[in-house]
Amino acid sequence: MHVDPKANERVRSWPVRPAVGFLHPLEVVKDTELDLAEKREILAAWASDASAVEHRPSQRWLLGTPAPVPLSEVLSALKRLDRETFS
């Protein structure tokens, strides 16, 4: 088995559950300690169907966050990240 020597170069600064400490998706966008890939990873997990609230498909509740948020707010944060990246 081949192991990528760069795979362990950077230790993530957030706990195992990536959204711990974030109350809203825009907090992820504004976090200065995360790089673009980390922000995308967190927001993508938040937008994922795996984070959908049962019987409320327009809500997402990512493990580690205190409450669900509308999917539209997660998608808005992803769009804002794209605007900031490509502007």
C-alpha positions in Angstrom: 0.0 0.0 0.0 1.3 3.4 -1.0 1.1 6.1 1.7 1.2 9.8 0.6 4.0 11.4 2.6 2.2 14.8 2.5 -1.0 13.4 3.8 -0.1 14.0 7.5 1.8 17.3 7.0 -1.0 19.5 8.2 -3.0 18.7 11.3 -6.5 20.1 11.1 -7.3 22.7 13.7 -10.9 21.7 14.1 -12.2 18.6 15.9 -13.3 15.4 14.2 -16.8 16.8 13.6 -15.9 19.7 11.2 -18.6 22.2 12.2 -18.0 22.2 15.9 -17.8 25.8 17.0 -19.7 27.2 14.1 -23.3 28.5 14.6 -23.9 29.5 11.0 -22.4 28.7 7.6 -21.2 32.3 7.1 -18.9 31.8 10.1 -17.1 29.2 8.1 -16.7 31.6 5.2 -15.3 34.3 7.5 -12.9 32.0 9.5 -9.4 33.2 8.9 -7.8 30.0 10.2 -9.3 27.7 7.5 -8.1 27.5 4.0 -10.4 27.4 1.0 -10.4 23.6 0.8 -11.3 23.3 4.5 -14.1 25.8 4.1 -15.5 23.9 1.1 -15.2 20.6 2.9 -17.2 21.9 5.9 -19.8 23.6 3.8 -20.2 20.6 1.5 -20.8 18.4 4.5 -23.3 20.8 5.9 -25.2 20.9 2.5 -25.1 17.1 2.1 -28.2 15.1 2.2 -26.6 13.2 5.1 -27.1 16.4 7.2 -30.8 16.7 6.2 -33.3 17.0 9.0 -35.8 14.1 8.9 -39.1 15.3 7.6 -37.7 18.8 6.9 -35.6 18.4 3.8 -34.9 22.1 3.5 -33.1 22.1 6.8 -29.5 20.9 7.5 -28.1 20.0 10.9 -24.4 19.1 10.8 -23.1 17.2 13.7 -21.3 19.6 16.1 -23.7 22.5 15.4 -26.2 23.6 18.0 -29.2 23.8 15.6 -30.4 23.2 12.1 -30.1 25.9 9.4 -31.9 26.3 6.1 -30.2 24.6 3.2 -30.5 27.9 1.4 -28.2 29.6 3.9 -25.6 26.9 3.4 -25.8 27.2 -0.3 -25.6 31.0 0.0 -22.4 30.6 2.0 -20.9 28.4 -0.7 -21.8 31.0 -3.3 -20.2 33.7 -1.3 -17.1 31.7 -0.9 -17.0 31.3 -4.7 -17.5 35.0 -5.3 -14.6 35.9 -2.9 -12.4 33.2 -4.5 -13.0 34.3 -8.1 -13.3 38.1 -7.7 
